[in-house]
Amino acid sequence: MFGDPIAFLRNAVTKNLARIKAGDQESSYMSSDQNFILEISHQTTKVGRERTTLRFTERKTVTDPLTAQSDYDSATFTFTIDRPGYGFSDVELYYDINALMAFLSQANVTKLVGHES
């Protein structure tokens, strides 16, 4: 199990996310202002694949540009590792994750958000 709280570095500012839920295969963490949530879960599929999911959500107050009404809205980022029960080592998965993280440069994130594929 991960430590409690989890220190989450965002734009050079550390957000401490306290554990708010813990189960055998899942945990949830939230900042004290409830604006940042991290959920971690593990599942085994019917065909024996191992699935690990991290889901990060940021909530903030947004203003509708047409009505000037303010309300909460959120952005969610999901990262899933889906692998067979055997055949891929932790080191190989680490290499693949690092390659994906390197791909997610500011320029490539801008392209993704701009609907490039």
LUMBAKE-6360 format. One record per residue (C-alpha): x, y, z; residue number from 1. Coordinates in Angstrom, 2 decimals, decimal comma, padded with zeros to 5 digits. Example, Ala and Ser with C-alpha at 12.3 -4.5 7.8 and 13.67 -1.06 7.14 Angstrom:
! residues 2
012,30	-004,50	007,80	1;
013,67	-001,06	007,14	2;
***
This chain:
! residues 117
000,00	000,00	000,00	1;
001,19	003,51	-000,74	2;
002,05	005,89	002,08	3;
-000,46	008,28	003,59	4;
-000,48	011,05	002,57	5;
000,84	010,89	-000,98	6;
002,91	013,93	-001,93	7;
001,82	014,93	-005,43	8;
004,02	017,51	-007,17	9;
002,03	019,76	-009,53	10;
003,63	022,79	-011,17	11;
006,41	022,85	-008,53	12;
003,82	022,86	-005,70	13;
003,39	019,79	-003,51	14;
-000,19	018,72	-002,88	15;
-000,62	016,26	-000,01	16;
-003,33	013,76	-000,81	17;
-004,65	011,93	002,27	18;
-006,06	008,42	001,99	19;
-009,86	008,59	002,15	20;
-010,62	005,02	001,06	21;
-008,69	001,76	001,29	22;
-009,65	-001,68	000,07	23;
-007,91	-004,87	-000,95	24;
-007,42	-003,77	-004,55	25;
-008,16	-000,04	-004,50	26;
-007,39	003,17	-002,65	27;
-008,42	006,81	-003,02	28;
-006,55	009,93	-001,93	29;
-007,78	013,53	-001,76	30;
-006,33	016,97	-001,02	31;
-007,70	018,86	001,97	32;
-009,49	021,35	-000,33	33;
-011,08	018,42	-002,23	34;
-009,75	019,76	-005,54	35;
-007,34	016,89	-006,27	36;
-008,19	013,18	-006,17	37;
-006,01	010,18	-006,99	38;
-007,61	006,75	-007,32	39;
-005,55	003,57	-007,69	40;
-007,12	000,21	-008,51	41;
-006,11	-003,30	-009,59	42;
-008,23	-005,90	-011,38	43;
-007,76	-009,31	-012,93	44;
-009,84	-009,75	-016,09	45;
-011,82	-012,87	-017,00	46;
-009,00	-013,99	-019,29	47;
-006,32	-013,51	-016,63	48;
-004,91	-010,14	-017,64	49;
-003,74	-007,81	-014,87	50;
-005,09	-004,26	-015,06	51;
-003,77	-001,39	-012,93	52;
-005,46	002,00	-013,22	53;
-004,47	005,40	-011,86	54;
-007,09	008,10	-012,16	55;
-006,21	011,70	-011,30	56;
-008,94	014,34	-011,12	57;
-008,60	018,09	-010,68	58;
-011,70	020,06	-009,71	59;
-011,88	023,83	-009,95	60;
-014,29	026,72	-010,30	61;
-014,85	027,64	-013,94	62;
-016,82	030,49	-015,46	63;
-019,08	029,98	-018,48	64;
-017,93	032,63	-021,01	65;
-021,47	033,09	-022,35	66;
-023,42	033,43	-019,10	67;
-020,67	034,44	-016,64	68;
-022,04	031,77	-014,29	69;
-019,44	030,04	-012,10	70;
-019,60	026,39	-011,20	71;
-017,30	023,49	-010,39	72;
-015,97	021,37	-013,22	73;
-013,20	018,81	-013,44	74;
-010,56	017,32	-015,69	75;
-009,65	013,65	-015,30	76;
-006,52	011,84	-016,44	77;
-006,50	008,05	-016,56	78;
-003,44	005,84	-016,92	79;
-003,96	002,09	-017,35	80;
-001,45	-000,74	-017,47	81;
-003,06	-003,81	-019,04	82;
-000,75	-006,81	-019,19	83;
-000,83	-010,59	-019,22	84;
-000,38	-012,44	-015,95	85;
003,17	-013,37	-016,99	86;
005,79	-012,54	-019,62	87;
006,47	-008,86	-018,89	88;
008,87	-008,01	-016,06	89;
008,49	-004,98	-013,80	90;
011,64	-003,54	-015,42	91;
010,19	-003,89	-018,95	92;
006,97	-002,20	-017,84	93;
009,04	000,57	-016,22	94;
010,89	001,14	-019,52	95;
007,61	001,36	-021,43	96;
006,09	003,76	-018,89	97;
009,19	005,98	-019,03	98;
009,01	006,04	-022,83	99;
005,36	007,11	-022,68	100;
006,13	009,80	-020,09	101;
008,95	011,14	-022,29	102;
006,52	011,28	-025,22	103;
004,15	013,45	-023,16	104;
006,20	016,62	-023,62	105;
004,45	019,98	-023,48	106;
004,44	020,12	-027,30	107;
002,87	016,66	-027,62	108;
000,28	017,32	-024,90	109;
-000,71	020,48	-026,78	110;
-001,15	018,37	-029,93	111;
-003,23	015,78	-028,08	112;
-005,49	018,40	-026,50	113;
-005,79	019,97	-029,98	114;
-007,22	016,65	-031,26	115;
-004,16	015,58	-033,28	116;
-003,68	011,84	-033,64	117;
***
